[in-house]
Amino acid sequence: MCGIVAYLGKKQAYPILVKGLKRLEYRGYDSSGIALLNGKLNVYKKKGKVKELEDFVETQSKSGTIGIGHTRWATHGKPDDTNAHPHTSSSGRLTLVHNGIIENYALLKEALTKLGHTFKSETDTEVLVNLIEEVQNADGLSLEEAVRVALTKVVGAYAIVVLDKNEPDKLVAARQSSPLVVGIGEDEFYLASDGTPIVEYTKKVIYLKDEEIVTVKRNGDISIKSINNELQTPFIQELEMEIEALEKGGYDFFMLKEIHEQPKTIAECMRGRLNAEEGWVSLGGVQELKEKMLAAQRFIIVSCGTSWHSGLIGEYLFEDLVRIPVEVEYASEFRYRNPVITDKDIVIAISQSGETADTLAALKLAKEKGALTFGIVNVVGSSIARFTDAGCYIHVGPEIGVASTKAFTGQVTLLTMLALMFAKEKKTISDTYFNQLVTELDRIPEKVAEVLAINKQIEYIAGEIKDAQNALYLGRGYNFPVALEGALKLKEISYIHAEGYPAAEMKHGPIALIDENMPVVVIATNSSAYEKITSNIQEVKARRGIVIAIVEKGEQEISKIADYTIEIPATEEPLTPLIASIPLQLLSYHIAVMRGCNVDQPRNLAKSVTVE
């Protein structure tokens, strides 16, 4: 949640900050703000999108070669100009931007008020900037030392950048459970929540670790210390990102672009890891711990949102193909219910950003209990990637649209390869079936492209049901998680209430909702349960429900009774989620556009949930 960008160098900071905020807007878009220092400190804040801020600043002074910026997803305090970041200390000396939550802010605020500090906003961030100022003044400390000491008194998560009006050649930043990247140029520095605002200017980056504090200076000096005042050695990495991936490339929305990228991104996820001709699957991130993973008595998958749906598909894959028990847990619930975890368990965390706060917390609990931890993430250098014992990247490139599409299919592709690799090693499926699945998985990108080619047909169906207030998604087996994901996509971006259900469970409650105004999307590709799915559709039609059926090409019976049919290429049943999810993504996209919704930035949502 929230996006941070900062600059210190020779260039004018304002254009860099504004462009950076636009690239980070998928992280939060309730309000935004910028602080620029050029002898005088100018702070500009505005409720709404970054464009609102840009219009407001147009007639203001924009000069300064040092500055910080922020785009907000509100936690403490409603979205408005006052609660927007940056926040300034009572004296006006310090200015700060913050991503995260300071859990003990109320106690700190009470103490600071007694010491004479005043507060204008409802935010925990304003408490933090005043705490740093109090420490700085009370003990006569430098900015970096004041930040370090103040953070020892803080409970919670944070990524912060602090600007001191009295030290115009320095920025101090720190992180705890919230990402922060330092970009290194020629006597200039860029700081941001992720690499998207940085890649245009430099590919040399440092990913700050938890409880690290970095000080950058105009003369090119950089220093990193731990919160315990221990000097750290900076580890400079190459930023694995291309500027083209951050542009819409002619599409109206990033989401549509990312849907259409999936033939390429699924292929990229498999590149070098699967060879259909030679009949092998090999994941480099698994090799060192492969024997431990094969000997595990249970897999526990922890994740949130769309990644949880990927995990459910992983459960079907591992239990079906590898014959190992799997539990799929909401990370937020797992960590609070005193779960039974042993050193014979493998805990697999799935997260697009690699920064999801609840998933990280679940991993920490798993490690404390002695379990081996494995990460499946997209963002290189992310917290989960660094924390887990082993893991694999899905390699689908930056995903800007808040509603996940290509990351979902990337996660499912990775889980499928992992299941196939283990099934081969444990000999839980025949060589013939293994080769069939590998060959079919290799063909998935071209079959996804076939579905994308019927986009106009799906757009037409979207137009027929766009005014619905509720929708039901049904699936069986591997397609039950697909139904959940389809419903989530619709509610996320079109604000239509939608629920996913196992098809057989429709009779146990949801059938009461079905009438002539209720669209029911049925993923009906299961050859193993074809007759049962057909019966479910008949039950919907008997109650005048509107049926949109996802079927395999050439299907005859369901096509006769459904109101609308979307045909997808046939594949092996364990691989159907990779194809069946595509029309559901397109259906949600078109409905949302027709309803006038901002597809890339749905209300109240942010891409990376780095707070609990």
N, C-alpha and C positions, 0 to 999 in steps of 0.2 A: 504494500500500500504506500502511497505517496511517492513522489519522485524528487530527488535532489540533484542539483547541478551547481557547480562552482568553477570559477576560473581565477587564476592569478598569473599574470605575465605581461607581455608588451602590447598585446592587441587590446582593442576595445572589448570590454566584457559583455556588454548588453546583447549584441547580435548572437554571440555564442550561447548565452544563457537562454534567450528566447527560443532559439532553434533547439537547444537541448530540452527545454520544457515541452516543446511540441512532440519531441520524440519520446518523452517520458510520460506523456499525458495518459497513456493506457494504464498507468499505475494509480491514477487518481485525477479527477477533473471537477471537484467541487469548487475549487478556488485556486488561485496561484499568486505568486508574488516574487519580487526581485529586490535585492539590496545592492546598491552600487556605491563605492567609496572613491571619491576624488576630492580630497580635502574635506568636503562636506559629505555626510552620509545621506543618501536618498533611498527611501524605502517605498516601493509601490506595490499595492496589494489589491486584488479584485476578486469578487465572487464570480464563479462561472469558469468557462473554458479559458485557455491561454490567450485566445483571440481577444477576449474581453480585456485582459491585462494589456495586451499589445496596443489595442486602440486607446486605452487610458493613458499609456505612457507616451504616446505619439507626440504630444505637445510638451512633454516634460524633459528635463535634463537627463541625458542618457550617457554622459561621459564617465569614464572610469575604467581602469585596467585590472580591477579586482572587484569581484562580486559573487553573490550567492543567489540561488533561485530555488523555487519549490512549487510543485503542483500537488494538491491535497486530496486525500480521501479522508473524510472527517471521522474522527473517533471522539475526542473531547471537544464539545462545542459545535454548534450548528454551522453549516457553511455560510460564511458572510465575510465582508471585508475585514472586520476586526479579528476574527479567528484565523484568517488566512496567515500563512507564513510568508516572509520571515518575521520573527518576533524579536523585539528589542528590550534590553534591560531597563530598569526604572530610570537610570541616569542617562540612557541613550548611548552608552559607550559600546556595549556588546550587541551583536545581532546574530541570530541563530536560525538555522533550518533543521528540521527533525523529522525522521520517519520512525515510527514505533509508538510505544506507550510507556510512560513513566508511572508505574503502579502505585508508588508511594507519594504521588504528587500532592495529595491533599494535606498530608502531615507536613511536607516540606513547605507548602504554601502558607500554612498557618504559622510556622516558625519564621518564615521570611517576612510575613506581614507584621509580626511583632518587632522585627528588626527595621521596619520602615519602608519596605518595598511595597510598591503599588502595582496593581494588575488591571489591565484593560480587557483582556480576553477571558474566555472560559477554558483555555487550553492548558494541558500539562507542559507544553513546550515553553510557554512564557515563565512557568515556574523554574524550569531547568536553566534558562538563560540568566534569570535572577540569582539562582543558586551559584552559578559559576562566577557572576560578578561579586556576590557576597564573599565567596572564598578568595577571589582575587584581591579585593580591597582589604579584607580582614588580615590577610597574611602577607600582603605585598608581593604576590606571586606573578610570574610571567603568565601569559595567556595559556600556554600549553600545560603548565603545571597546575594552574587553576582548574582547567578542564579535567585533568587527571584526578585531582583531589575531589572535585565535585562529583565525579562519576563513581567514586567509591561509596558515596552516600545514596546512590540511586538504585532503586529496584525496578527492573523492567527491561524493555527492548529499545534499542535506539541505533540510528545512524544519524550523526550530526555533523554539521560544518559550522564553525564559529568565526566571525569576523570582528576584529577589535578596531574601533575608530582610531585609537592611539597607536596602533601598530599596522600601518597601511601596506606593509610588505610581507604579510604573513597570513596564512589560513591554518586553522587547527580543526582536525576532524577525528571522529572516533566511531566505532561500531560495537554493537552487542546484539546478536540475533537478528540483525537487519543488514542487508548488503550495502557495501560501499567500495567503489573502485577508484583508484588514483591513476590518471593518465599522465605520462611523462613526455613533455615536448622539449624543445630547445629553450632552456631557461623559462619554462612555463609549465603550469600544472592544470589539469582538469580533474575535478572530482564529481562523481555521479553515482546514482543508485545501481546503474548497470552500464554496459559498454556502449549503448546506443547513442548518447550525446558525444562520446569520445572518439569513436572510430573514424570520423571525418578528419580528425586532426593528428592522431597518433595511434599506433597499435602497441606501444609499449605501456603496459599496465601493471599495477600491483593490486591484488585482491586483498583487502584488509581482513585480518582474522578477528574473531571475537576478542573483546577487551584489548584491542590495539588502538593506539592514538597516534595519528600522523601529523607532523608539522611540515608544511611546505613554505619556502621562502622565495622571494622574487629573484634572488641571486642564484637559484637553482638547487639550493640545499634541500634535502629531505631527511627527516628523522622519524623513526617509528619506535615507540615505546609501549610496553605493556602497562596495564592499569596499576601494576605493582612496581612501576618505574624501572623495568628492565629493558635495556636497549635491544631492539630486534633487528635482524638483518633483512633488508628489503629483498623480496624475491620478484624480479621483473619477468613478466610473461608476455607472450604474443597474443594480442586480442584476436580471437577467431571469429571474425565477423566482417561482412562486406557491406559497403554503404548502399548497394543496390537493394539489399534485402530489407532496407528500412523505408523504401519508397513504394508507392502503390502500383507503380508499373502500368498505368492506364486503367486500372480497375477503380470502381467507385468507392469501394471499401477494402480495407486490409483483409477483412474476413473473407470476402469473395476471392481475393487474390490467394489467400492461404488455402481455401478449399480447392482451388484449381491447381495449386502447387503439389497436391498430394501424390500424383503419379511419380513426380520427381523426388519428393521427400521420403516416401516409402522406399524407393529404390536406393536413396542415399543412406537410409538407416540399415539396409541390407548389404551395402557395398563392402566388399572384402570380408564379409562375415558369412556369406552363403554362396555355395556354388552348386547349381542344379545339375550341371553336366557331370560333375565329379561326385555329387551326392554327399555333400558335407555342410555342416553348420558349425562355426567356431566363433566364440565371443572372447576377445582378448581380455576384457575386464574380469572374466570368470576364472581364467586359467590357474592363477596362483592358489585360489581357494576352492577349486573345483571338487576335490576329494571331500572336503568338509561339507560342501553344499550337497553333494550326492549322498552323503551319509546322514544328512539331517532327517529328523523324525517328523518335522512339520515346518511348513512355510507360513509366516504371518505377514500379510501385505497391509501396510498402513499408508493411507493417503486421504485426500479430500476432493470433493467435487468431481469433475470429469476424471481426474486421476483415480478416484475410487471406482468409477465405472470400468476403467481399464483394468484395475485390480480384480474386479469381479470376473472379467473375461479371463484374466490370468488364472483365477481359481479353477474355472472350467478346463483350461488348457493343462494345468499341472495335474489335476486330479484325473482327467481323462487320459492323458498321454503318458504322464510320468508316474501315476499311481501314488502320489504323495499327498497327505492331508494338507489342506490349505484353509486358513481363516483370513477373511478380508475385513479390516477394521477401519472405521472412521478414526483418523489419528486423534481428533479432539476428544473422542470418547475413550479410546484405548488407554490413554495416559492417565485418566482419572478414575478408572474402575479397578485398580489393583490387579492387573492381568497376570495370569500364570505364564511365565516365560522361563525357559531353561537354556542351558548352554548347548542343548541339542536342537534348538530352534534357529531358523534363519529368518530374520526380519527384513523384508524388502520394502523400501520406501519409494514411492512414485510421486514425482513432482516436476512439472514443467520447468518452473523457475529454479528449483533446488533451494528455495528460501522459505517455503511454507512453514510458518511458525509452529503449528500444531504437529506437523510431520517431523520436524526437527526435534521437538520435545519428546515425541514418541520414540524416536531413535535413541535419544540419550537415556531414556528409561530402559530400553532394550539392552543397551550396552552395559548399564549398571547391573542388569540381571545375568550378564554373561553370554547373551546371544550374539551370533555373528550378524553383522548388518551389511546390507547390499542396497545400493542406490540406483534408481533409473531416473535420470534427469536430462534436461535439454541444455541448460546453461552451463558452459564450461567454467570451472573455477568457483561454482556456487557452494554454499555452505554444506548442503547434503553431500555433494561430490567429495568435499574435503573430509567430512566427518565419518563417512561409512568406511567399512573395512575393504570393500570392493564395490564395483559398479560398472555401469555402461551408460554412455551418452546415446540419445536417440538421433542426434545429428539432423534435425529438421530445419535448422536455421531459426532466426528470431521470429517469434510469434507475437504480433502486435495487437491483433484483434483480441478483445477481452474474452470472448467466448471461444474456447479452445476447439480447434479442428485438426490441423495437421499434427499437433502435439499428441492428440488422442490416438490417431492412427499410428504415429511413430511409437508410442508406448505399447500399443497392442502388437505391432510388428516385432518390437524387441522382446516382449513376453513370449510371443510365438516362437521366435528363434531360441530363446532360453529353454522353453519346454521341449522343443525338438532336440536340442543338444543333449539335454538330460535324458530324454527318452531313448535316444540312441545309445548313450553310455550305459544306462540301466537295462537296456534291452526289454523295455516295457511295451514296445510296439514292434511289429515285424519290419524287416528291412524294406519290404515292398511298400508297406504303408508309409514308412518314413520317406522313401524316395518320392512317393506320390505327393505327400505334403510339401516337401521341399520344392518339387517342380511347380506345384500350384502356387506356393508362396512367391516364387520367382515371377510368376505371371500376374500377380495382384496389381502391380502398377498399370499395366495395360488394361486390365479389367476395370480399374477405377477410372481410367480415361474414358472408357466406354460409357460409364454412368454419367460422367461430366458432359458427355456429348448430348444427353437428353435433357439438358438444363431447361430448355424452353418448355418442354412438357411439364416438368416439375413446377416451373413458374406459373403455368396455367392452372394447375391444381391448387397452388398457393392462393391464387386469386379467387378460387371458388370457396375457400374456407377461411379467408383472412379475417372475417368479422366474428368468428367464433369467440366465445368467452372462456370456454373450457375445451380440453382435448385429452384423449386417453391414448396411450401407446402400449401395445401388447406384444409380447414375444415369449418364446419358449427356449429353454436350453441356452446355447450360446447367444441367442438373440434377446434374451431377457435383459442383460445389461445394455444392449443396444437400444432397447425400448426406453430404459431409464435415461440414457444419454440423449436420445431424441427428444424426450420430454423436457429435460433440462435445457437443451438448446432453445426450444421454443419459448420457455418461460423467461430465460435469461435475456433474450434480445427483442421479443415481441410483447412481453408482459401479459401473454395469455396464460391462464392457469392450466398446467398440464401435469399429468401423472403417468409414470411408467409402471406397468404391472406384469407379473407372469400371467400369461394368457389364461391358464387354468384358474387363477385366483379372481378373475373377473366376476365369477358367479358368487364370490364371497364378499360382496359389497359394492364394488364400482358399477355393476350392472344397473343399480338403482338410479344412476345418473344419466343413463343413456336415453336420448330422445332424438328427435329430428334435427336438433341444433348441435349435436355432439359429434365432432369428427373423431373417428377411432382409427388410428394408424396401426396396422398389423404387419409385423415383419414375419412373413409366411414362407420362408425359404427352407425350413427344416424338413428334410426328407424323412427323418426318423419320427416325426410327429405330424405328418401332413394331414391325416384324417382328423386329428384332434384340433389342429389349427383351423381347418375348414369348418368344423362344428362351432368353434368360437365365433367365426365370422357369421355363420348362420344365426347364432344367438343375438349378435349385434343387429343384424338386418331385421330380425323379428321384432325388434324394438325401435325400428326406424332410424337407427344410427347411420351416420355417413362413414363408409368404410374406404380407407385408402390402404391398399395392400401392396407391400413390397414382395414381389415374387421372382422366381427364376425365369429366364427367357424361355418361352415356349409353353409355359404353364397354361392349363386349359380350364380347370374346374373353378378355381377361385376367381379368375378373371371374369367369369360369367356372373358372379354374384356381388362382387365388389363394385362400389360406385366409381372408383378410380384405381387404376393399376399402374404401378411403376415396375418395369422389368429390369432386372440386373443380371449380369452374367453368372452362370452356375460356377460353383467352386466346391472344394471339400468343406464339410460342415464346420470344422474348427476355424476355418478362415473366413466364414461368412461375415463376421462383424466388420472386417476391413472394407468390405464392399457395401454392406447394407447400411452402414452409418453415413455414407456419402449422400444419398438422396434425402436423408433426414436433415443433414446440415443445410443442403440447398433449400429444402422446404421451409425451414425456420428462417433462413436468410431472406427469402423472397417475401414471406409473410411480414416480417419485420419492416422491410423496406416499404411495402405497400401500406403499412400502418403508420408510416412516417417516423419510425424509431431510428435512433442513432445506433447503427449496428455495431460499430467498433467500440463505442463507449456507452453501453447500457447503463441506465440510472442505478445509482447506489452500489455499483460493482467496481472492482479494480482487478487488475490482472494478477498481481502477485500479493498474496495475503500473508504479510510478514508480521501481523499482530494476531494475538489469540482472541 
